[in-house]
Amino acid sequence: MTADLPHELIELLEKIVLHNSAFSGNFNLQNILILTAIKADPFRVMDYINRLDNFDGHAVGEMAIEAQLYGTNTC
């Protein structure tokens, strides 16, 4: 059951952040979405980075490097 929680969180955050809600531009929610995807679903990370515009690029970059996501792993 707990194995699916990150994926459920991603689905919920996608609805809130990507679908023009009042929270679409929320800095913290965008960061949580990207950082959760780095850990749980790395193939979505580049799409989020390209679509979102209000996240901590430095923190995301550090986490991506730690997870060994160097562009080709996420495409």
PQR file of N, CA, C, O and H, with PARSE charges and radii, in Angstrom:
ATOM      1  N   MET A   1       0.817  -1.192   0.000 -0.4000 1.5000
ATOM      2  CA  MET A   1       0.000   0.000   0.000 -0.0000 2.0000
ATOM      3  C   MET A   1       0.863   1.260   0.000  0.5500 1.7000
ATOM      4  O   MET A   1       0.592   2.186  -0.764 -0.5500 1.4000
ATOM      5  N   THR A   2       1.889   1.312   0.835 -0.4000 1.5000
ATOM      6  CA  THR A   2       2.717   2.509   0.904 -0.0000 2.0000
ATOM      7  C   THR A   2       3.555   2.702  -0.348  0.5500 1.7000
ATOM      8  O   THR A   2       4.004   3.815  -0.619 -0.5500 1.4000
ATOM      9  H   THR A   2       2.110   0.560   1.455  0.4000 1.0000
ATOM     10  N   ALA A   3       3.773   1.646  -1.113 -0.4000 1.5000
ATOM     11  CA  ALA A   3       4.556   1.762  -2.344 -0.0000 2.0000
ATOM     12  C   ALA A   3       3.847   2.633  -3.374  0.5500 1.7000
ATOM     13  O   ALA A   3       4.510   3.264  -4.197 -0.5500 1.4000
ATOM     14  H   ALA A   3       3.408   0.741  -0.893  0.4000 1.0000
ATOM     15  N   ASP A   4       2.526   2.683  -3.349 -0.4000 1.5000
ATOM     16  CA  ASP A   4       1.765   3.475  -4.308 -0.0000 2.0000
ATOM     17  C   ASP A   4       1.584   4.924  -3.878  0.5500 1.7000
ATOM     18  O   ASP A   4       1.148   5.741  -4.689 -0.5500 1.4000
ATOM     19  H   ASP A   4       1.988   2.171  -2.680  0.4000 1.0000
ATOM     20  N   LEU A   5       1.897   5.270  -2.650 -0.4000 1.5000
ATOM     21  CA  LEU A   5       1.655   6.623  -2.167 -0.0000 2.0000
ATOM     22  C   LEU A   5       2.376   7.697  -2.969  0.5500 1.7000
ATOM     23  O   LEU A   5       1.755   8.714  -3.280 -0.5500 1.4000
ATOM     24  H   LEU A   5       2.251   4.606  -1.991  0.4000 1.0000
ATOM     25  N   PRO A   6       3.652   7.536  -3.324 -0.5600 1.5000
ATOM     26  CA  PRO A   6       4.280   8.582  -4.137  0.2800 2.0000
ATOM     27  C   PRO A   6       3.587   8.773  -5.490  0.5500 1.7000
ATOM     28  O   PRO A   6       3.468   9.899  -5.972 -0.5500 1.4000
ATOM     29  N   HIS A   7       3.137   7.692  -6.091 -0.4000 1.5000
ATOM     30  CA  HIS A   7       2.451   7.801  -7.380 -0.0000 2.0000
ATOM     31  C   HIS A   7       1.095   8.482  -7.214  0.5500 1.7000
ATOM     32  O   HIS A   7       0.685   9.268  -8.068 -0.5500 1.4000
ATOM     33  H   HIS A   7       3.233   6.777  -5.699  0.4000 1.0000
ATOM     34  N   GLU A   8       0.406   8.185  -6.125 -0.4000 1.5000
ATOM     35  CA  GLU A   8      -0.863   8.855  -5.849 -0.0000 2.0000
ATOM     36  C   GLU A   8      -0.637  10.332  -5.570  0.5500 1.7000
ATOM     37  O   GLU A   8      -1.431  11.172  -5.994 -0.5500 1.4000
ATOM     38  H   GLU A   8       0.740   7.547  -5.431  0.4000 1.0000
ATOM     39  N   LEU A   9       0.439  10.656  -4.859 -0.4000 1.5000
ATOM     40  CA  LEU A   9       0.786  12.050  -4.600 -0.0000 2.0000
ATOM     41  C   LEU A   9       1.071  12.775  -5.909  0.5500 1.7000
ATOM     42  O   LEU A   9       0.627  13.908  -6.095 -0.5500 1.4000
ATOM     43  H   LEU A   9       1.084   9.973  -4.515  0.4000 1.0000
ATOM     44  N   ILE A  10       1.801  12.142  -6.810 -0.4000 1.5000
ATOM     45  CA  ILE A  10       2.091  12.748  -8.109 -0.0000 2.0000
ATOM     46  C   ILE A  10       0.795  13.024  -8.864  0.5500 1.7000
ATOM     47  O   ILE A  10       0.627  14.107  -9.424 -0.5500 1.4000
ATOM     48  H   ILE A  10       2.161  11.222  -6.658  0.4000 1.0000
ATOM     49  N   GLU A  11      -0.108  12.073  -8.887 -0.4000 1.5000
ATOM     50  CA  GLU A  11      -1.377  12.258  -9.594 -0.0000 2.0000
ATOM     51  C   GLU A  11      -2.168  13.425  -9.006  0.5500 1.7000
ATOM     52  O   GLU A  11      -2.724  14.235  -9.748 -0.5500 1.4000
ATOM     53  H   GLU A  11       0.029  11.193  -8.433  0.4000 1.0000
ATOM     54  N   LEU A  12      -2.219  13.512  -7.685 -0.4000 1.5000
ATOM     55  CA  LEU A  12      -2.934  14.604  -7.028 -0.0000 2.0000
ATOM     56  C   LEU A  12      -2.273  15.947  -7.328  0.5500 1.7000
ATOM     57  O   LEU A  12      -2.954  16.916  -7.665 -0.5500 1.4000
ATOM     58  H   LEU A  12      -1.767  12.854  -7.083  0.4000 1.0000
ATOM     59  N   LEU A  13      -0.949  16.003  -7.207 -0.4000 1.5000
ATOM     60  CA  LEU A  13      -0.237  17.250  -7.475 -0.0000 2.0000
ATOM     61  C   LEU A  13      -0.361  17.670  -8.937  0.5500 1.7000
ATOM     62  O   LEU A  13      -0.433  18.863  -9.233 -0.5500 1.4000
ATOM     63  H   LEU A  13      -0.396  15.216  -6.933  0.4000 1.0000
ATOM     64  N   GLU A  14      -0.386  16.708  -9.848 -0.4000 1.5000
ATOM     65  CA  GLU A  14      -0.595  17.046 -11.260 -0.0000 2.0000
ATOM     66  C   GLU A  14      -1.925  17.754 -11.445  0.5500 1.7000
ATOM     67  O   GLU A  14      -2.005  18.748 -12.167 -0.5500 1.4000
ATOM     68  H   GLU A  14      -0.327  15.739  -9.608  0.4000 1.0000
ATOM     69  N   LYS A  15      -2.968  17.252 -10.800 -0.4000 1.5000
ATOM     70  CA  LYS A  15      -4.285  17.876 -10.921 -0.0000 2.0000
ATOM     71  C   LYS A  15      -4.272  19.294 -10.368  0.5500 1.7000
ATOM     72  O   LYS A  15      -4.904  20.189 -10.928 -0.5500 1.4000
ATOM     73  H   LYS A  15      -2.902  16.444 -10.213  0.4000 1.0000
ATOM     74  N   ILE A  16      -3.556  19.497  -9.276 -0.4000 1.5000
ATOM     75  CA  ILE A  16      -3.526  20.811  -8.635 -0.0000 2.0000
ATOM     76  C   ILE A  16      -2.623  21.783  -9.387  0.5500 1.7000
ATOM     77  O   ILE A  16      -2.991  22.940  -9.588 -0.5500 1.4000
ATOM     78  H   ILE A  16      -3.042  18.770  -8.821  0.4000 1.0000
ATOM     79  N   VAL A  17      -1.456  21.326  -9.801 -0.4000 1.5000
ATOM     80  CA  VAL A  17      -0.430  22.221 -10.339 -0.0000 2.0000
ATOM     81  C   VAL A  17      -0.503  22.365 -11.861  0.5500 1.7000
ATOM     82  O   VAL A  17      -0.273  23.456 -12.382 -0.5500 1.4000
ATOM     83  H   VAL A  17      -1.158  20.386  -9.638  0.4000 1.0000
ATOM     84  N   LEU A  18      -0.812  21.307 -12.567 -0.4000 1.5000
ATOM     85  CA  LEU A  18      -0.749  21.349 -14.030 -0.0000 2.0000
ATOM     86  C   LEU A  18      -2.058  21.727 -14.708  0.5500 1.7000
ATOM     87  O   LEU A  18      -2.060  22.038 -15.899 -0.5500 1.4000
ATOM     88  H   LEU A  18      -0.998  20.420 -12.144  0.4000 1.0000
ATOM     89  N   HIS A  19      -3.162  21.708 -13.987 -0.4000 1.5000
ATOM     90  CA  HIS A  19      -4.459  21.911 -14.626 -0.0000 2.0000
ATOM     91  C   HIS A  19      -5.107  23.231 -14.228  0.5500 1.7000
ATOM     92  O   HIS A  19      -6.281  23.265 -13.862 -0.5500 1.4000
ATOM     93  H   HIS A  19      -3.160  21.455 -13.020  0.4000 1.0000
ATOM     94  N   ASN A  20      -4.349  24.306 -14.299 -0.4000 1.5000
ATOM     95  CA  ASN A  20      -4.853  25.672 -14.121 -0.0000 2.0000
ATOM     96  C   ASN A  20      -5.767  25.860 -12.915  0.5500 1.7000
ATOM     97  O   ASN A  20      -6.868  26.396 -13.044 -0.5500 1.4000
ATOM     98  H   ASN A  20      -3.394  24.278 -14.596  0.4000 1.0000
ATOM     99  N   SER A  21      -5.320  25.429 -11.769 -0.4000 1.5000
ATOM    100  CA  SER A  21      -6.067  25.687 -10.543 -0.0000 2.0000
ATOM    101  C   SER A  21      -5.526  26.963  -9.906  0.5500 1.7000
ATOM    102  O   SER A  21      -4.595  27.579 -10.425 -0.5500 1.4000
ATOM    103  H   SER A  21      -4.425  24.994 -11.664  0.4000 1.0000
ATOM    104  N   ALA A  22      -6.108  27.350  -8.794 -0.4000 1.5000
ATOM    105  CA  ALA A  22      -5.639  28.528  -8.067 -0.0000 2.0000
ATOM    106  C   ALA A  22      -4.224  28.325  -7.538  0.5500 1.7000
ATOM    107  O   ALA A  22      -3.555  29.293  -7.178 -0.5500 1.4000
ATOM    108  H   ALA A  22      -6.865  26.849  -8.373  0.4000 1.0000
ATOM    109  N   PHE A  23      -3.761  27.080  -7.488 -0.4000 1.5000
ATOM    110  CA  PHE A  23      -2.447  26.758  -6.931 -0.0000 2.0000
ATOM    111  C   PHE A  23      -1.418  26.408  -8.005  0.5500 1.7000
ATOM    112  O   PHE A  23      -0.332  25.928  -7.679 -0.5500 1.4000
ATOM    113  H   PHE A  23      -4.305  26.293  -7.780  0.4000 1.0000
ATOM    114  N   SER A  24      -1.732  26.635  -9.253 -0.4000 1.5000
ATOM    115  CA  SER A  24      -0.839  26.256 -10.351 -0.0000 2.0000
ATOM    116  C   SER A  24       0.558  26.840 -10.210  0.5500 1.7000
ATOM    117  O   SER A  24       1.540  26.166 -10.519 -0.5500 1.4000
ATOM    118  H   SER A  24      -2.614  27.025  -9.518  0.4000 1.0000
ATOM    119  N   GLY A  25       0.663  28.065  -9.755 -0.4000 1.5000
ATOM    120  CA  GLY A  25       1.960  28.717  -9.645 -0.0000 2.0000
ATOM    121  C   GLY A  25       2.612  28.594  -8.291  0.5500 1.7000
ATOM    122  O   GLY A  25       3.617  29.256  -8.029 -0.5500 1.4000
ATOM    123  H   GLY A  25      -0.134  28.613  -9.504  0.4000 1.0000
ATOM    124  N   ASN A  26       2.063  27.757  -7.419 -0.4000 1.5000
ATOM    125  CA  ASN A  26       2.581  27.637  -6.060 -0.0000 2.0000
ATOM    126  C   ASN A  26       3.975  27.018  -6.056  0.5500 1.7000
ATOM    127  O   ASN A  26       4.171  25.891  -6.508 -0.5500 1.4000
ATOM    128  H   ASN A  26       1.248  27.219  -7.633  0.4000 1.0000
ATOM    129  N   PHE A  27       4.939  27.778  -5.536 -0.4000 1.5000
ATOM    130  CA  PHE A  27       6.344  27.377  -5.493 -0.0000 2.0000
ATOM    131  C   PHE A  27       6.526  26.039  -4.782  0.5500 1.7000
ATOM    132  O   PHE A  27       7.190  25.145  -5.307 -0.5500 1.4000
ATOM    133  H   PHE A  27       4.779  28.694  -5.168  0.4000 1.0000
ATOM    134  N   ASN A  28       5.950  25.896  -3.608 -0.4000 1.5000
ATOM    135  CA  ASN A  28       6.136  24.670  -2.821 -0.0000 2.0000
ATOM    136  C   ASN A  28       5.522  23.450  -3.495  0.5500 1.7000
ATOM    137  O   ASN A  28       6.127  22.378  -3.500 -0.5500 1.4000
ATOM    138  H   ASN A  28       5.411  26.622  -3.181  0.4000 1.0000
ATOM    139  N   LEU A  29       4.337  23.598  -4.059 -0.4000 1.5000
ATOM    140  CA  LEU A  29       3.693  22.463  -4.720 -0.0000 2.0000
ATOM    141  C   LEU A  29       4.457  22.040  -5.971  0.5500 1.7000
ATOM    142  O   LEU A  29       4.565  20.847  -6.256 -0.5500 1.4000
ATOM    143  H   LEU A  29       3.846  24.468  -4.055  0.4000 1.0000
ATOM    144  N   GLN A  30       4.984  23.002  -6.715 -0.4000 1.5000
ATOM    145  CA  GLN A  30       5.780  22.652  -7.891 -0.0000 2.0000
ATOM    146  C   GLN A  30       7.037  21.896  -7.476  0.5500 1.7000
ATOM    147  O   GLN A  30       7.416  20.916  -8.118 -0.5500 1.4000
ATOM    148  H   GLN A  30       4.896  23.971  -6.484  0.4000 1.0000
ATOM    149  N   ASN A  31       7.685  22.350  -6.404 -0.4000 1.5000
ATOM    150  CA  ASN A  31       8.874  21.649  -5.909 -0.0000 2.0000
ATOM    151  C   ASN A  31       8.539  20.236  -5.456  0.5500 1.7000
ATOM    152  O   ASN A  31       9.258  19.291  -5.782 -0.5500 1.4000
ATOM    153  H   ASN A  31       7.377  23.146  -5.883  0.4000 1.0000
ATOM    154  N   ILE A  32       7.461  20.087  -4.711 -0.4000 1.5000
ATOM    155  CA  ILE A  32       7.071  18.760  -4.222 -0.0000 2.0000
ATOM    156  C   ILE A  32       6.786  17.830  -5.396  0.5500 1.7000
ATOM    157  O   ILE A  32       7.186  16.666  -5.378 -0.5500 1.4000
ATOM    158  H   ILE A  32       6.877  20.854  -4.445  0.4000 1.0000
ATOM    159  N   LEU A  33       6.103  18.334  -6.409 -0.4000 1.5000
ATOM    160  CA  LEU A  33       5.793  17.507  -7.579 -0.0000 2.0000
ATOM    161  C   LEU A  33       7.072  17.018  -8.256  0.5500 1.7000
ATOM    162  O   LEU A  33       7.211  15.827  -8.533 -0.5500 1.4000
ATOM    163  H   LEU A  33       5.779  19.280  -6.424  0.4000 1.0000
ATOM    164  N   ILE A  34       7.993  17.918  -8.519 -0.4000 1.5000
ATOM    165  CA  ILE A  34       9.223  17.524  -9.215 -0.0000 2.0000
ATOM    166  C   ILE A  34      10.078  16.610  -8.350  0.5500 1.7000
ATOM    167  O   ILE A  34      10.582  15.596  -8.834 -0.5500 1.4000
ATOM    168  H   ILE A  34       7.881  18.886  -8.293  0.4000 1.0000
ATOM    169  N   LEU A  35      10.248  16.952  -7.084 -0.4000 1.5000
ATOM    170  CA  LEU A  35      11.104  16.148  -6.208 -0.0000 2.0000
ATOM    171  C   LEU A  35      10.518  14.759  -5.961  0.5500 1.7000
ATOM    172  O   LEU A  35      11.261  13.784  -5.851 -0.5500 1.4000
ATOM    173  H   LEU A  35       9.839  17.776  -6.691  0.4000 1.0000
ATOM    174  N   THR A  36       9.201  14.666  -5.873 -0.4000 1.5000
ATOM    175  CA  THR A  36       8.564  13.356  -5.727 -0.0000 2.0000
ATOM    176  C   THR A  36       8.766  12.531  -6.996  0.5500 1.7000
ATOM    177  O   THR A  36       9.023  11.329  -6.926 -0.5500 1.4000
ATOM    178  H   THR A  36       8.598  15.459  -5.962  0.4000 1.0000
ATOM    179  N   ALA A  37       8.651  13.171  -8.143 -0.4000 1.5000
ATOM    180  CA  ALA A  37       8.858  12.463  -9.410 -0.0000 2.0000
ATOM    181  C   ALA A  37      10.300  11.976  -9.548  0.5500 1.7000
ATOM    182  O   ALA A  37      10.537  10.897 -10.090 -0.5500 1.4000
ATOM    183  H   ALA A  37       8.442  14.148  -8.200  0.4000 1.0000
ATOM    184  N   ILE A  38      11.257  12.756  -9.068 -0.4000 1.5000
ATOM    185  CA  ILE A  38      12.654  12.316  -9.134 -0.0000 2.0000
ATOM    186  C   ILE A  38      12.811  10.982  -8.424  0.5500 1.7000
ATOM    187  O   ILE A  38      13.515  10.096  -8.910 -0.5500 1.4000
ATOM    188  H   ILE A  38      11.065  13.633  -8.628  0.4000 1.0000
ATOM    189  N   LYS A  39      12.164  10.836  -7.288 -0.4000 1.5000
ATOM    190  CA  LYS A  39      12.280   9.605  -6.496 -0.0000 2.0000
ATOM    191  C   LYS A  39      11.392   8.480  -7.027  0.5500 1.7000
ATOM    192  O   LYS A  39      11.803   7.319  -7.042 -0.5500 1.4000
ATOM    193  H   LYS A  39      11.592  11.555  -6.894  0.4000 1.0000
ATOM    194  N   ALA A  40      10.174   8.819  -7.463 -0.4000 1.5000
ATOM    195  CA  ALA A  40       9.194   7.776  -7.752 -0.0000 2.0000
ATOM    196  C   ALA A  40       8.959   7.506  -9.239  0.5500 1.7000
ATOM    197  O   ALA A  40       8.611   6.386  -9.613 -0.5500 1.4000
ATOM    198  H   ALA A  40       9.840   9.761  -7.450  0.4000 1.0000
ATOM    199  N   ASP A  41       9.143   8.517 -10.089 -0.4000 1.5000
ATOM    200  CA  ASP A  41       8.830   8.353 -11.510 -0.0000 2.0000
ATOM    201  C   ASP A  41       9.718   9.278 -12.347  0.5500 1.7000
ATOM    202  O   ASP A  41       9.241  10.281 -12.876 -0.5500 1.4000
ATOM    203  H   ASP A  41       9.425   9.427  -9.785  0.4000 1.0000
ATOM    204  N   PRO A  42      11.005   8.945 -12.468 -0.5600 1.5000
ATOM    205  CA  PRO A  42      11.958   9.846 -13.117  0.2800 2.0000
ATOM    206  C   PRO A  42      11.646  10.178 -14.574  0.5500 1.7000
ATOM    207  O   PRO A  42      12.140  11.181 -15.089 -0.5500 1.4000
ATOM    208  N   PHE A  43      10.849   9.371 -15.241 -0.4000 1.5000
ATOM    209  CA  PHE A  43      10.530   9.642 -16.636 -0.0000 2.0000
ATOM    210  C   PHE A  43       9.641  10.871 -16.802  0.5500 1.7000
ATOM    211  O   PHE A  43       9.528  11.395 -17.910 -0.5500 1.4000
ATOM    212  H   PHE A  43      10.448   8.556 -14.822  0.4000 1.0000
ATOM    213  N   ARG A  44       9.010  11.344 -15.733 -0.4000 1.5000
ATOM    214  CA  ARG A  44       8.154  12.530 -15.802 -0.0000 2.0000
ATOM    215  C   ARG A  44       8.905  13.827 -15.514  0.5500 1.7000
ATOM    216  O   ARG A  44       8.384  14.910 -15.779 -0.5500 1.4000
ATOM    217  H   ARG A  44       9.101  10.919 -14.832  0.4000 1.0000
ATOM    218  N   VAL A  45      10.100  13.735 -14.984 -0.4000 1.5000
ATOM    219  CA  VAL A  45      10.813  14.906 -14.468 -0.0000 2.0000
ATOM    220  C   VAL A  45      11.043  15.963 -15.545  0.5500 1.7000
ATOM    221  O   VAL A  45      10.731  17.132 -15.319 -0.5500 1.4000
ATOM    222  H   VAL A  45      10.523  12.855 -14.768  0.4000 1.0000
ATOM    223  N   MET A  46      11.570  15.597 -16.690 -0.4000 1.5000
ATOM    224  CA  MET A  46      11.858  16.592 -17.732 -0.0000 2.0000
ATOM    225  C   MET A  46      10.593  17.287 -18.207  0.5500 1.7000
ATOM    226  O   MET A  46      10.621  18.485 -18.492 -0.5500 1.4000
ATOM    227  H   MET A  46      11.824  14.648 -16.874  0.4000 1.0000
ATOM    228  N   ASP A  47       9.499  16.572 -18.296 -0.4000 1.5000
ATOM    229  CA  ASP A  47       8.235  17.191 -18.689 -0.0000 2.0000
ATOM    230  C   ASP A  47       7.833  18.250 -17.672  0.5500 1.7000
ATOM    231  O   ASP A  47       7.421  19.347 -18.047 -0.5500 1.4000
ATOM    232  H   ASP A  47       9.476  15.600 -18.065  0.4000 1.0000
ATOM    233  N   TYR A  48       7.951  17.929 -16.393 -0.4000 1.5000
ATOM    234  CA  TYR A  48       7.605  18.903 -15.359 -0.0000 2.0000
ATOM    235  C   TYR A  48       8.513  20.117 -15.417  0.5500 1.7000
ATOM    236  O   TYR A  48       8.041  21.249 -15.315 -0.5500 1.4000
ATOM    237  H   TYR A  48       8.286  17.037 -16.089  0.4000 1.0000
ATOM    238  N   ILE A  49       9.803  19.897 -15.579 -0.4000 1.5000
ATOM    239  CA  ILE A  49      10.756  21.012 -15.642 -0.0000 2.0000
ATOM    240  C   ILE A  49      10.431  21.920 -16.827  0.5500 1.7000
ATOM    241  O   ILE A  49      10.539  23.141 -16.722 -0.5500 1.4000
ATOM    242  H   ILE A  49      10.187  18.977 -15.662  0.4000 1.0000
ATOM    243  N   ASN A  50      10.039  21.333 -17.937 -0.4000 1.5000
ATOM    244  CA  ASN A  50       9.697  22.133 -19.115 -0.0000 2.0000
ATOM    245  C   ASN A  50       8.367  22.856 -18.974  0.5500 1.7000
ATOM    246  O   ASN A  50       8.185  23.922 -19.562 -0.5500 1.4000
ATOM    247  H   ASN A  50       9.951  20.341 -18.022  0.4000 1.0000
ATOM    248  N   ARG A  51       7.442  22.306 -18.216 -0.4000 1.5000
ATOM    249  CA  ARG A  51       6.103  22.885 -18.105 -0.0000 2.0000
ATOM    250  C   ARG A  51       5.950  23.869 -16.953  0.5500 1.7000
ATOM    251  O   ARG A  51       5.134  24.788 -17.024 -0.5500 1.4000
ATOM    252  H   ARG A  51       7.590  21.439 -17.738  0.4000 1.0000
ATOM    253  N   LEU A  52       6.721  23.681 -15.904 -0.4000 1.5000
ATOM    254  CA  LEU A  52       6.564  24.517 -14.714 -0.0000 2.0000
ATOM    255  C   LEU A  52       7.560  25.671 -14.729  0.5500 1.7000
ATOM    256  O   LEU A  52       8.607  25.594 -15.372 -0.5500 1.4000
ATOM    257  H   LEU A  52       7.383  22.934 -15.846  0.4000 1.0000
ATOM    258  N   ASP A  53       7.220  26.747 -14.011 -0.4000 1.5000
ATOM    259  CA  ASP A  53       8.080  27.925 -14.061 -0.0000 2.0000
ATOM    260  C   ASP A  53       8.354  28.561 -12.702  0.5500 1.7000
ATOM    261  O   ASP A  53       8.928  29.647 -12.636 -0.5500 1.4000
ATOM    262  H   ASP A  53       6.369  26.810 -13.490  0.4000 1.0000
ATOM    263  N   ASN A  54       7.954  27.905 -11.624 -0.4000 1.5000
ATOM    264  CA  ASN A  54       8.138  28.505 -10.305 -0.0000 2.0000
ATOM    265  C   ASN A  54       8.605  27.444  -9.316  0.5500 1.7000
ATOM    266  O   ASN A  54       7.888  27.103  -8.375 -0.5500 1.4000
ATOM    267  H   ASN A  54       7.487  27.022 -11.677  0.4000 1.0000
ATOM    268  N   PHE A  55       9.807  26.926  -9.532 -0.4000 1.5000
ATOM    269  CA  PHE A  55      10.368  25.915  -8.639 -0.0000 2.0000
ATOM    270  C   PHE A  55      11.820  26.261  -8.362  0.5500 1.7000
ATOM    271  O   PHE A  55      12.403  27.111  -9.034 -0.5500 1.4000
ATOM    272  H   PHE A  55      10.390  27.202 -10.296  0.4000 1.0000
ATOM    273  N   ASP A  56      12.397  25.606  -7.379 -0.4000 1.5000
ATOM    274  CA  ASP A  56      13.788  25.850  -6.982 -0.0000 2.0000
ATOM    275  C   ASP A  56      14.706  25.019  -7.871  0.5500 1.7000
ATOM    276  O   ASP A  56      14.966  23.849  -7.591 -0.5500 1.4000
ATOM    277  H   ASP A  56      11.924  24.915  -6.833  0.4000 1.0000
ATOM    278  N   GLY A  57      15.191  25.631  -8.937 -0.4000 1.5000
ATOM    279  CA  GLY A  57      16.021  24.920  -9.904 -0.0000 2.0000
ATOM    280  C   GLY A  57      17.285  24.342  -9.301  0.5500 1.7000
ATOM    281  O   GLY A  57      17.716  23.252  -9.679 -0.5500 1.4000
ATOM    282  H   GLY A  57      14.980  26.582  -9.164  0.4000 1.0000
ATOM    283  N   HIS A  58      17.880  25.065  -8.366 -0.4000 1.5000
ATOM    284  CA  HIS A  58      19.106  24.579  -7.726 -0.0000 2.0000
ATOM    285  C   HIS A  58      18.829  23.301  -6.927  0.5500 1.7000
ATOM    286  O   HIS A  58      19.558  22.317  -7.054 -0.5500 1.4000
ATOM    287  H   HIS A  58      17.530  25.950  -8.060  0.4000 1.0000
ATOM    288  N   ALA A  59      17.786  23.318  -6.113 -0.4000 1.5000
ATOM    289  CA  ALA A  59      17.447  22.140  -5.305 -0.0000 2.0000
ATOM    290  C   ALA A  59      17.048  20.968  -6.196  0.5500 1.7000
ATOM    291  O   ALA A  59      17.436  19.828  -5.941 -0.5500 1.4000
ATOM    292  H   ALA A  59      17.194  24.118  -6.010  0.4000 1.0000
ATOM    293  N   VAL A  60      16.281  21.249  -7.229 -0.4000 1.5000
ATOM    294  CA  VAL A  60      15.871  20.194  -8.162 -0.0000 2.0000
ATOM    295  C   VAL A  60      17.099  19.613  -8.851  0.5500 1.7000
ATOM    296  O   VAL A  60      17.216  18.395  -8.992 -0.5500 1.4000
ATOM    297  H   VAL A  60      15.966  22.175  -7.436  0.4000 1.0000
ATOM    298  N   GLY A  61      18.007  20.470  -9.277 -0.4000 1.5000
ATOM    299  CA  GLY A  61      19.230  20.001  -9.923 -0.0000 2.0000
ATOM    300  C   GLY A  61      20.066  19.116  -9.018  0.5500 1.7000
ATOM    301  O   GLY A  61      20.576  18.081  -9.448 -0.5500 1.4000
ATOM    302  H   GLY A  61      17.912  21.459  -9.162  0.4000 1.0000
ATOM    303  N   GLU A  62      20.209  19.525  -7.755 -0.4000 1.5000
ATOM    304  CA  GLU A  62      20.974  18.714  -6.801 -0.0000 2.0000
ATOM    305  C   GLU A  62      20.341  17.344  -6.605  0.5500 1.7000
ATOM    306  O   GLU A  62      21.035  16.328  -6.595 -0.5500 1.4000
ATOM    307  H   GLU A  62      19.795  20.366  -7.405  0.4000 1.0000
ATOM    308  N   MET A  63      19.017  17.319  -6.447 -0.4000 1.5000
ATOM    309  CA  MET A  63      18.326  16.042  -6.254 -0.0000 2.0000
ATOM    310  C   MET A  63      18.424  15.171  -7.509  0.5500 1.7000
ATOM    311  O   MET A  63      18.581  13.954  -7.409 -0.5500 1.4000
ATOM    312  H   MET A  63      18.453  18.145  -6.455  0.4000 1.0000
ATOM    313  N   ALA A  64      18.335  15.783  -8.673 -0.4000 1.5000
ATOM    314  CA  ALA A  64      18.441  15.026  -9.922 -0.0000 2.0000
ATOM    315  C   ALA A  64      19.833  14.415 -10.065  0.5500 1.7000
ATOM    316  O   ALA A  64      19.971  13.274 -10.507 -0.5500 1.4000
ATOM    317  H   ALA A  64      18.208  16.772  -8.755  0.4000 1.0000
ATOM    318  N   ILE A  65      20.855  15.166  -9.696 -0.4000 1.5000
ATOM    319  CA  ILE A  65      22.219  14.631  -9.755 -0.0000 2.0000
ATOM    320  C   ILE A  65      22.385  13.487  -8.770  0.5500 1.7000
ATOM    321  O   ILE A  65      22.975  12.459  -9.104 -0.5500 1.4000
ATOM    322  H   ILE A  65      20.743  16.093  -9.337  0.4000 1.0000
ATOM    323  N   GLU A  66      21.867  13.657  -7.553 -0.4000 1.5000
ATOM    324  CA  GLU A  66      21.943  12.579  -6.561 -0.0000 2.0000
ATOM    325  C   GLU A  66      21.246  11.319  -7.053  0.5500 1.7000
ATOM    326  O   GLU A  66      21.686  10.206  -6.763 -0.5500 1.4000
ATOM    327  H   GLU A  66      21.387  14.492  -7.282  0.4000 1.0000
ATOM    328  N   ALA A  67      20.153  11.496  -7.801 -0.4000 1.5000
ATOM    329  CA  ALA A  67      19.408  10.352  -8.338 -0.0000 2.0000
ATOM    330  C   ALA A  67      19.987   9.873  -9.671  0.5500 1.7000
ATOM    331  O   ALA A  67      19.441   8.968 -10.302 -0.5500 1.4000
ATOM    332  H   ALA A  67      19.796  12.400  -8.036  0.4000 1.0000
ATOM    333  N   GLN A  68      21.086  10.481 -10.089 -0.4000 1.5000
ATOM    334  CA  GLN A  68      21.778  10.141 -11.337 -0.0000 2.0000
ATOM    335  C   GLN A  68      20.892  10.317 -12.567  0.5500 1.7000
ATOM    336  O   GLN A  68      20.923   9.506 -13.493 -0.5500 1.4000
ATOM    337  H   GLN A  68      21.530  11.216  -9.577  0.4000 1.0000
ATOM    338  N   LEU A  69      20.106  11.384 -12.559 -0.4000 1.5000
ATOM    339  CA  LEU A  69      19.301  11.741 -13.724 -0.0000 2.0000
ATOM    340  C   LEU A  69      20.061  12.807 -14.495  0.5500 1.7000
ATOM    341  O   LEU A  69      20.152  13.955 -14.061 -0.5500 1.4000
ATOM    342  H   LEU A  69      20.081  12.042 -11.807  0.4000 1.0000
ATOM    343  N   TYR A  70      20.592  12.428 -15.618 -0.4000 1.5000
ATOM    344  CA  TYR A  70      21.416  13.341 -16.404 -0.0000 2.0000
ATOM    345  C   TYR A  70      20.794  13.653 -17.752  0.5500 1.7000
ATOM    346  O   TYR A  70      21.523  13.795 -18.733 -0.5500 1.4000
ATOM    347  H   TYR A  70      20.517  11.496 -15.972  0.4000 1.0000
ATOM    348  N   GLY A  71      19.505  13.764 -17.839 -0.4000 1.5000
ATOM    349  CA  GLY A  71      18.840  14.092 -19.100 -0.0000 2.0000
ATOM    350  C   GLY A  71      18.439  12.867 -19.890  0.5500 1.7000
ATOM    351  O   GLY A  71      17.259  12.691 -20.193 -0.5500 1.4000
ATOM    352  H   GLY A  71      18.912  13.649 -17.042  0.4000 1.0000
ATOM    353  N   THR A  72      19.386  12.022 -20.229 -0.4000 1.5000
ATOM    354  CA  THR A  72      19.059  10.850 -21.043 -0.0000 2.0000
ATOM    355  C   THR A  72      18.276   9.814 -20.253  0.5500 1.7000
ATOM    356  O   THR A  72      17.525   9.033 -20.837 -0.5500 1.4000
ATOM    357  H   THR A  72      20.344  12.165 -19.982  0.4000 1.0000
ATOM    358  N   ASN A  73      18.440   9.794 -18.931 -0.4000 1.5000
ATOM    359  CA  ASN A  73      17.706   8.831 -18.103 -0.0000 2.0000
ATOM    360  C   ASN A  73      16.240   9.193 -17.978  0.5500 1.7000
ATOM    361  O   ASN A  73      15.425   8.347 -17.607 -0.5500 1.4000
ATOM    362  H   ASN A  73      19.050  10.429 -18.457  0.4000 1.0000
ATOM    363  N   THR A  74      15.888  10.436 -18.281 -0.4000 1.5000
ATOM    364  CA  THR A  74      14.527  10.888 -18.054 -0.0000 2.0000
ATOM    365  C   THR A  74      13.762  11.115 -19.338  0.5500 1.7000
ATOM    366  O   THR A  74      12.631  11.600 -19.298 -0.5500 1.4000
ATOM    367  H   THR A  74      16.549  11.123 -18.582  0.4000 1.0000
ATOM    368  N   CYS A  75      14.339  10.782 -20.465 -0.4000 1.5000
ATOM    369  CA  CYS A  75      13.662  11.029 -21.737 -0.0000 2.0000
ATOM    370  C   CYS A  75      13.069   9.751 -22.285  0.5500 1.7000
ATOM    371  O   CYS A  75      12.458   9.762 -23.353 -0.5500 1.4000
ATOM    372  H   CYS A  75      15.257  10.388 -20.497  0.4000 1.0000
TER
END
